[in-house]
Amino acid sequence: MKVYLDEALSPTIAELLRRHGIDASIAQEVGNAQLDDRAQLAYATREGRAIVTANVVDFIELAHDAVATNAEHAGIVLVPSSFRGDEFPVIADAIFEALKPYRHGLRGLVLYIKRG
């Protein structure tokens, strides 16, 4: 499974996901920290990575746009505000658990993670 974390999430979460065996990259590592949401999703799609974001409202809108325009994406993983931004291990574990059933990718899917 390949994921891409947008700049709203800590690089620590990417590192914790890597320890779980997830191929995780993050906007800051690839020089994308200043891209807007649509460009972040486009980058993730080109790279074949599901995007992971805490920007739930905007990415739900982008998911709706994708459906309306029949556009593909590599998946969207939403981290709700019920997670504090500094709960890195809890967030990483929740992402890992949510991804387990989707070892072959999230193409076209939207996942909303929850506490274990």
N, C-alpha and C positions, 0 to 999 in steps of 0.2 A: 504494500500500500504506500502510495506517495501522497504527501500532503504539503501544503504551502500555507504558512501562517502569515496573516497580514500584519502591518506594523503596530496594530493595537495590542497584540499579544507579545509576551516576553520571549526572548530567545531561550530562556530557561525552560520553557514549555517544550520548545523544539528539541532541546537536549534530552529532556526526560522522555519524550516520544522516541527518540533514537535509541535510548536504552531499552525500550520495549520492542525494538526491531522495526520501527516505522521509519521510512525514508522521509524525513522532515526537513524542509528548508523554510526560511523566514525572510520577509521583505528586506530587513536590514542587511542580511547577508548577501543578497543579490543586487543591491542598489536600488530597490523599488520603494523605499520608505515614503517617498513623496507622491506616489501615484494615487489617482482617485480610485474609488471602489470599482468602477467599471473596468478600468485598466488593470487593476489587481486581479479581477476575475478573468480577464482576457489572458493575462500572463499565466495564471495557474492552468487555464485550459490548454494553452499552447504547450505547456510543460507536462501535461497529463497528470496534474496534481489537483486533488480536491482542496479547495480553499477553506481555511479554518479562520473564523472571525468572531469577535465579540460585537460587531456592528450588525446586530440582528435586523433592525428595521430596514436599513438600506439594502442588505443582501436578500431579504425576503422580496423586496421590490425588484431587485435584479433577477431573482429566480422567476418571478411572475413575468417579467419582460422576456426572459428566455423562452418560457412556455408560449407566450403570445406571439413571438417572432420565430418560433421553431428553431431557436439557436441552441447549440450544444454547450455544455460545460462539463468539467470533470468531477463535479460534486461540490456541495457547499455544506460545511459543518458549522453550525451556529452555537456559540457559547453564550448562554443567557446571563442576564445581570444577577441571577441568583448565585452566581460564582463571583466572589471578590477577585479583583484583578491580581492580587498577590497570592492567591491559592494555587501556586504553580503545580505542586504534585497532585492536588485534587482535580484540577482542570486536565492535566495530562492523563491521569488515570481514567477520567470520564470519557475523554476522546478515544483513548485506546479501547475501552470497553465498547463504545458505540461503533467502532470500526471493525470489531471482530467478525461480525457476520458478512462483511463486505471485503474480503481479502482480495478480490479481483477488481476493486475500484468502486467508485460512487457515481460513475458517469450518469449525469442527469438527475441525480438524487439530492435531496436536501435533508440533512439530519440535524435535529435539535437535541443537543446533549442534555443529560440530567444527572443529578447526583446519584451515586451508587447506592 
